[in-house]
Amino acid sequence: MKDLRSIVVRLVIGSFGLAALLGVIALLGGGSFGETEGQILLTAVIVGVECVVLLCYLAVAGRSHAWVGVIGAIVSLIPFGIALTLTWSNGDLGESAWRTFGVSVTVAATLAQASLLLGLTRGRRVLLGTTLAAATVVALMIIGPLLDQGDDDDLYWRLFGVVAILDALGTVVLVALRVFDGTIAPADTVRAPQLTAAVEARLADAAASRHTSPTELLSRLLDDLG
């Protein structure tokens, strides 16, 4: 799984690098900035957004919630394909295509947020569960009007705003706790005991049988306990 994640990361970076290069060439190639140059530049932006989203999905690679990232990556291909089609086609694809684009973007973005939080968070299950629930409600309240099944009155959007604020607050708190919590250890912190040679040997054997490193295996075990 670690090798697969490394390959995907390289493909993502390489794809975005190529798209960025084409965008730079379009901007600095000389001549008038026409429709084709604009399409190339917009394509670079679309590829860049897709690459960022894929990196979010990779946050859960090799973990028990990896299925969230897999589903998100599959769903994200729908708006990615529609966006590229709209960029390079000469006509509108119709109302149904726009609705599909809106729904798929909402689902893909929500799954990207969930993947990032699941990959970053250690413990804090109540806050994590509440934030993911709020994100789900936000997504459903966006999808409803897109499908003409949601209420569009003032109260509906007021409630949407409240839930969206709670979603954003929970996300910021979880990320902040992950980044800053425990980064500065007390001076009198007792060092954890070192693993014995026998335990290290068992860990190395278990990692080898799973084609991973001891550190990665131990990290996965701690994630499952967390």
N, C-alpha and C positions, 0 to 999 in steps of 0.2 A: 504493500500500500504506500509506503514511503517513496519507493521508486516511481510508482504511478503518479503520486502527487508531484514529485519533482519534474516528471515529464510534462504534466499538464501545466505547471507553472511556467516552464520554459516555452511551451507552445503559446501560452497566453501572452507572455512578454514579447515573444518573437512576432506574434500576430499584430499586437499593438505597435511594436516598433516599426513594422512594415507599413501599417496604416499611417502612422505618424510621419514616416518618411515621404509617403505619397502626398500627404497633406502639405508638408513643407515644400515639396517640389511644385505642387499646384500653386502655392502662394508666391514662390520666388522664381518661377519658371519664365517670367517675362510675358509680355503681351497683355491683352485685356483679360480681366477676370470674368470669364463667361460662365455659362450654365454647367459645362463639364467640370471646370475647376471647382465650382460650388458643390457639385455632386461628390467629387473626390474628397473635399474637405468635410462634408457632412458624413460621408462614409467612414472617415477616420474617427470622427466623434462617436458614431454609432459603435464601431469596433472597440473604441476605448471604453465606453460605458459597459459593453458586454464583458470586456476583460476584467473590469473592476468587480462586476457582479460575480463572475466566475471565481475570482479570488476569495470573495465572501463565502461562496459555497465550499471552497476547499478548507475552510476553517474547521469543518467537522469530518474531514477525511480521516479514515482509520479509526473512527470512534463509533459508539453505539448509535449516535444520531446521524450517521453518514447518509442515511436514506433521505433526510431532509435536503441535503445538498444535491443529491442525485436528481430528485424530483424537481428541485429548483432549476438545475442546469438544463433539464429537458424542457421545462416550461419556458425558460428564458429564450430558447431558440425560436419560439413563436413570434414574440414582438421583434426580435432581432431580424428574422426573415421578412416580416411585414415592413419594418423600417427601411431595410435595404431595397425592397421592392418599390415602396413609395418614393424612395430617393431617385431610383433609376428609371421608373416608369413615366410615361408621358401623361397618364390620366389618373383620376381618382379610382380607388379600388372599391368604393361603395361604403355605405353605412355599416354593413355587417363586418367589414374588415376593420373599420375604426373601433367598433365595439369589441371585437376580438382582441385588437391591439391593447385597448384600455384594460380589459379584464386580465389579459396575460401579463401585462406590465405590472399591474397591482399584485397579482399572485407571485410573480417572480421577485419583485422587490420585497414583499413580506417574507418570503422564504429566504432571501439573502440576509435580511435583518435577523431572522431566527437562527440561521446558520452561524452568523457572526457572534451572536450572543451565546449560543450553545457552545461554540468553540472557545470563547473567552472566559466564560463564567465557570468558577469552581465553587460548588456549594450554592448558598443563597437561593435555594429552590423556590421559596415563597415569592420573592421579588422577581425571579426569572419567570416563574409560571404566570404571575400577574401581568408582567410586561408582555409576554407572548400572547396572553389572552386579549389584552388591549390591542395589540397589533392585529390579531385576527378579526376583532370587531371592526377596527378601522378599515381593514381590507374589505370586509363584507359590506360595510356602509358605503364604500366607494363603488363596489361592483353592483350593488342594488340599483342605483339610478342609471348606471350604464346599460343595464338590462331592462330598464323601465319597470323594475319591480320594487324600487325603493321609494320612500316618501320624500318629497322635496319641499316640505314646509319649513318654517323658521325653526321650530323646535327640533326637527330632525338634524339640521346642520349645527344647532347649538350643542346637541348631545354628541355629535360627531367631533366638534371642536374639543369638548371636554375629554373624550376618550383619546383623541389624538395627542392632547397635551400630556395625559397620563402615560401614554405609550412613549412619547419623547423623553419624559422625565425618567421613566424606568430605564430606558436605554442609556441615557447619559449617566445615571447613577451606577448601573452595572459596569459600564466601560470604565468610569472613573475609579470604582473600587478595584477593578482588575489591574488598572495601570498603577495606582498609587498605594493600594493596600499592601503593607508589608515590604515596600521597597526600601525602607530605612529600618534596619534591625537595631534593637537596643544594644548598647555596648556590652551588657552583661549576658547576652543571649548565649545559652548553652549549646554548643555544637552537637549536632546529631551524631550518634555513634556510627562508626564505619561498618560496612557489611563485612561479615566474615568471609574467608576464602571459600568455604563450602557454599554459602549462599550466593556469592558471586559466580561460582561455577554453575550452580543450578540455574541462575538467571541467564547466564551466557548460553547454556544448552537450550533453554526454553526459547530464547530469542532466535537462536540459529534454526531451530525446527520450524519457526514461523517466518523465517527469511526477513528478519528485522534486527535492529540493534537492541542491546540490553536497556539503554536509556529510553528508547521509544516504547519498548514493551512495558517498562516500569511506569512510564507516563500514562499509557493506556489503562493499566490496572488502577492507577490512582484516579483517573477520570471516571472509571466505572464505580469506584467507591464513593466519589465525591458528590 
